[in-house]
Amino acid sequence: MAAGHGNTPAAWTAVSIAMLGFVVGSVALLQVPTQMTLLWIGLIVATLAFPLFLVLSKLGFHSSEH
């Protein structure tokens, strides 16, 4: 993989959290009737992925040196 291609613990953690949020939101949309509370929880979890990435990056988990 190319250097600097996001292969860091901070990037993987943020992407995993965002994916979890999107999955929760998608499951909420598939319910009949739509579960709005679950949808909002999924959106909040997905939105928290970016600030989490910034915090992990500041803590030094965004360096590709293993």
N, C-alpha and C positions, 0 to 999 in steps of 0.2 A: 504494500500500500504506500502511496506517496507520502512523503514527509509533510506534516502539518495538515493532514486530511481529516482531523477530528477524531483520531484514534487515541483518545485520552480518557481516563476515568471520569472526568467532569463531563465530557461530551456524552459518553455512554450512559451515565446516570441521568442526565437531563433528557436524553432521548427516550430512555426507558420510562421515566415518570410521565413525559408527554404522551407516550403511547398508551400507558395505563389510563390516563385521563380521557384520551380519545375512545378507548375501548369502553370505558364506563359510560361516556356520553352516547356512544352508539347503541349500547344495550338499552339505555333509557329511551332512545328514539324508537326502538323496535317494540317496546311495550305498547299494548292497547288498553287503556288510553296511555298517552305518553307520560312518563314519570318525570315531571318537571324538576323535582328535588334532586333526583339522581342525575339528571342532565346538568343541572347547575354544579353539582359536586364534581362531575367529570370535567366541566369547563374550568372550574377553579383549580383542580389538580393539574390540568394541562397548562394553565397559565402560570402556575408556580414553578414550572420546569425552568423557565428562563432565569428568574432570580436565583434559583438553586444553582444553576450553571455559573452565574456570576460569583456567588459565594464560594463555590468549590474552586473556581478559577483563582480567586484571591487567596485561597488557602494553599495554592500550589498544585492542585490536582489537574491542571491543564497543561502540564509539560509532557512532552512525548518521550522523555528519557525514562526508560524502564529500569 
